[in-house]
């Protein structure tokens, strides 16, 4: 009996130790505005490389699918909201910087996180106040009135403390203040989820195009990233925490470096750097999208998304297991041909179809399960003779992730834009 008791106490001790050792997950994502991949790859960037050494660096893309229903302008606020919601502009409905009407039915990462974990904390550190008030929707009932606990934004309009000079250097002054506040808050308060937005690089591109001004701004960015990275390393060393940081940009630039908004290769090509563990082949071998960061944060922070919302997310996680990527669908007569690239071939793919899009209005789409096939097949043919429509939404449910695809009348939901911000 005594031996049994000692054994039981030992097992209990192991269990308690395992619980104690489980680290608290915290995350921060950084958007450094308007930096083409070819430029950042041409510079030393020691802090960025130090972060990437623990996880990885890869090229990525913005802009949705060129010429298709998800084509998305390569514009700043549009890119931010694609990251926040994991969807392209045909869903989240932000098409430019200044006339923003987000569709809050596509929940952003802050709303998902705070709804599940109301006692955990969030932070936003940003030059641009609209990032909080309009995109996150802190002042909007339709967005859930999600109020970050730690807020530092709106300095762009404070011309007393940050007088606007003709060369735009004041944006760098503001970015320094923003990143200092973010690093200080991470060290002292450790918000569970934070967004840091830095603008100076984009301003130098718009004002000067390719050249020393833009290049030097990117070099200076690396010093700012070092401050954030030092704060994260401090937390990880001194507290029972594991942090994930994702650093990206919202768009590239035209070949001359001045502007953006279109679908040229340099405007669409971006990058992602992260310390995240368990990066999968979608990150390493394919050109991930900005929409993939949100589901990656969801997975790391252990957020549960209900099926209706999950069926609408365009991105897939960059960490952990995936079943498939790159869904395609076409209508030929009465048959929808669905294809995907199988990543993990185990299990089955369940293909759901609806002809409605009530989700965008806050309603519910009545999906019907049309076919179940092995993931390894990589394709399926769906007979829709009894379901005539010009519009179909297809959601493919795999063991490890969802993919979705629309079939639309030509040009549906596509808009174009250029920006001069």
Long-range contacts (C-beta under 8 A, 24 or more apart in sequence): 20-240, 21-240, 23-240, 23-241, 23-242, 24-192, 24-239, 24-240, 24-241, 24-242, 25-192, 25-241, 25-242, 25-243, 25-244, 25-300, 25-301, 25-302, 26-190, 26-191, 26-192, 26-193, 26-235, 26-241, 26-242, 26-243, 26-244, 27-192, 27-193, 27-194, 27-243, 27-244, 27-245, 27-246, 27-297, 27-300, 27-301, 28-182, 28-186, 28-191, 28-193, 28-194, 28-195, 28-196, 28-228, 28-232, 28-243, 28-244, 28-245, 28-246, 29-83, 29-194, 29-195, 29-196, 29-245, 29-246, 29-247, 29-248, 29-293, 29-297, 30-195, 30-196, 30-197, 30-198, 30-225, 30-228, 30-245, 30-246, 30-247, 30-248, 31-79, 31-80, 31-83, 31-195, 31-196, 31-197, 31-198, 31-248, 31-249, 31-250, 32-198, 32-201, 32-221, 32-247, 32-248, 32-249, 33-76, 33-197, 33-198, 33-199, 33-200, 33-201, 33-202, 33-203, 33-249, 33-250, 34-76, 34-201, 34-202, 34-205, 34-206, 34-249, 34-250, 34-251, 34-252, 34-253, 34-260, 35-201, 35-202, 35-218, 35-221, 35-249, 35-252, 35-270, 35-271, 36-249, 36-252, 36-253, 36-257, 36-266, 36-269, 36-270, 37-252, 37-269, 37-270, 37-271, 38-266, 38-269, 39-210, 39-214, 39-215, 39-218, 40-218, 40-249, 40-271, 41-271, 43-215, 43-218, 43-219, 43-222, 44-219, 44-222, 45-218, 45-219, 45-222, 46-222, 46-226, 47-222, 47-223, 47-225, 47-226, 47-229, 48-222, 48-225, 48-247, 48-273, 50-226, 50-229, 51-225, 51-229, 51-245, 51-247, 51-273, 51-274, 51-275, 52-273, 52-274, 52-275, 54-275, 54-277, 55-273, 55-274, 55-275, 55-276, 55-277, 55-279, 56-273, 56-274, 56-276, 56-279, 56-283, 56-284, 57-271, 57-272, 57-273, 57-274, 58-271, 58-272, 58-283, 58-284, 58-287, 58-288, 59-269, 59-270, 59-271, 59-287, 60-248, 60-269, 60-270, 60-271, 60-272, 60-287, 60-288, 60-289, 60-290, 60-292, 61-268, 61-269, 61-270, 61-287, 61-288, 61-289, 61-290, 62-250, 62-251, 62-252, 62-268, 62-270, 62-289, 62-290, 63-251, 63-263, 63-267, 63-268, 64-88, 64-89, 64-90, 66-263, 66-268, 68-414, 69-406, 69-408, 69-412, 69-413, 69-414, 70-314, 70-406, 70-413, 71-263, 71-414, 71-416, 73-261, 73-262, 73-415, 73-416, 73-417, 73-418, 73-419, 74-251, 74-252, 74-260, 74-261, 74-262, 74-263, 74-267, 74-268, 75-250, 75-251, 75-260, 75-261, 75-417, 75-418, 75-419, 75-421, 76-202, 76-250, 76-251, 76-419, 76-421, 77-130, 77-131, 77-135, 78-250, 78-417, 79-249, 79-250, 79-251, 79-290, 80-131, 80-135, 80-197, 80-250, 81-108, 81-135, 82-289, 82-290, 82-291, 83-248, 83-250, 83-290, 83-291, 83-293, 83-294, 84-108, 84-109, 84-110, 84-135, 84-136, 84-294, 85-109, 85-291, 85-294, 85-313, 86-291, 86-292, 86-293, 86-294, 86-295, 86-298, 86-313, 86-314, 86-315, 87-291, 87-312, 87-313, 87-314, 87-315, 88-291, 88-314, 89-415, 90-406, 90-413, 90-414, 91-312, 91-314, 91-360, 94-135, 95-415, 95-417, 96-417, 96-419, 97-419, 97-421, 100-130, 100-134, 100-135, 102-134, 102-135, 102-137, 102-143, 103-360, 104-137, 104-140, 104-142, 104-143, 104-144, 105-359, 105-360, 105-361, 105-362, 106-309, 106-312, 106-360, 107-144, 107-309, 108-135, 108-136, 108-137, 108-143, 108-294, 109-193, 109-294, 109-297, 109-298, 110-136, 110-146, 110-148, 110-193, 110-195, 111-136, 111-137, 111-143, 111-144, 111-146, 112-298, 112-303, 112-305, 112-309, 113-192, 113-193, 113-301, 113-303, 114-144, 114-146, 115-144, 116-303, 116-304, 117-192, 117-303, 120-192, 120-193, 121-148, 121-149, 121-150, 121-189, 121-191, 121-192, 121-193, 122-146, 122-148, 122-149, 122-150, 122-191, 122-192, 122-193, 122-194, 123-148, 123-149, 123-150, 123-151, 123-152, 123-182, 123-185, 123-189, 123-191, 123-193, 123-194, 123-195, 124-148, 124-150, 124-151, 124-152, 124-153, 124-194, 124-195, 124-197, 125-150, 125-152, 125-153, 125-178, 125-179, 125-181, 125-182, 125-185, 125-194, 125-195, 125-196, 125-197, 126-152, 126-153, 126-178, 126-195, 126-196, 126-197, 127-153, 127-155, 127-156, 127-171, 127-174, 127-175, 127-178, 127-197, 127-198, 127-199, 128-153, 128-156, 128-197, 128-199, 129-153, 129-154, 129-156, 129-157, 131-195, 131-197, 148-191, 149-191, 150-185, 150-189, 150-191, 150-194, 152-178, 152-181, 152-182, 152-185, 153-178, 156-199, 167-207, 168-200, 168-203, 168-204, 168-207, 171-199, 171-200, 171-203, 172-200, 172-217, 172-220, 174-199, 174-200, 175-199, 175-200, 175-224, 176-224, 179-224, 179-227, 179-228, 180-227, 182-228, 182-231, 183-227, 183-228, 183-230, 183-231, 184-231, 186-228, 186-231, 186-232, 186-235, 187-231, 187-234, 187-235, 190-235, 190-239, 190-241, 192-301, 193-297, 193-301, 196-228, 198-224, 202-421, 205-253, 205-257, 205-258, 205-259, 206-258, 206-259, 206-420, 206-421, 208-257, 209-256, 209-257, 209-258, 210-253, 210-256, 210-257, 211-257, 214-257, 232-275, 243-275, 244-274, 244-275, 244-276, 244-296, 244-297, 244-300, 245-274, 245-275, 245-276, 246-272, 246-273, 246-274, 246-276, 246-293, 246-296, 246-297, 247-272, 247-273, 247-274, 248-272, 248-273, 248-290, 248-293, 250-290, 259-418, 259-419, 259-420, 260-419, 261-417, 261-418, 261-419, 262-416, 262-418, 272-318, 274-318, 276-300, 276-318, 276-319, 277-319, 278-319, 278-320, 279-318, 279-319, 280-317, 280-318, 280-319, 280-320, 280-321, 280-322, 280-343, 281-322, 281-343, 282-316, 282-317, 282-318, 282-322, 282-325, 282-343, 283-318, 283-319, 286-325, 286-326, 288-318, 289-314, 289-315, 290-315, 291-315, 292-316, 292-317, 292-318, 293-318, 295-401, 308-359, 308-364, 308-365, 310-402, 311-352, 311-367, 311-393, 311-395, 311-402, 311-404, 312-359, 312-404, 313-402, 313-404, 314-404, 316-401, 316-403, 317-401, 320-400, 321-400, 322-398, 322-400, 322-401, 323-347, 323-349, 323-375, 323-398, 323-399, 323-400, 323-401, 324-349, 324-375, 324-378, 324-396, 324-398, 324-401, 324-403, 325-403, 326-403, 327-394, 327-396, 327-403, 327-404, 327-405, 328-405, 329-392, 329-394, 329-405, 329-406, 329-407, 330-407, 331-384, 331-392, 331-407, 334-383, 334-384, 334-385, 335-381, 335-382, 335-383, 335-384, 336-381, 336-382, 336-384, 336-392, 336-394, 336-407, 337-379, 337-380, 337-381, 337-382, 338-379, 338-380, 338-381, 338-382, 338-394, 338-396, 338-405, 339-378, 339-379, 340-378, 340-379, 340-396, 340-403, 341-378, 342-375, 342-376, 342-377, 342-378, 344-375, 344-399, 344-400, 345-374, 345-375, 345-376, 346-375, 346-399, 347-374, 347-375, 347-398, 347-399, 348-372, 348-373, 348-374, 348-375, 348-399, 349-373, 349-374, 349-375, 349-377, 349-380, 349-396, 349-397, 349-398, 350-396, 350-397, 351-380, 351-382, 351-394, 351-395, 351-396, 351-397, 352-394, 352-395, 352-396, 352-397, 353-382, 353-384, 353-387, 353-392, 353-393, 353-394, 353-395, 354-392, 354-393, 355-387, 355-389, 355-391, 355-392, 355-393, 356-393, 357-391, 357-393, 365-393, 367-393, 367-395, 375-399
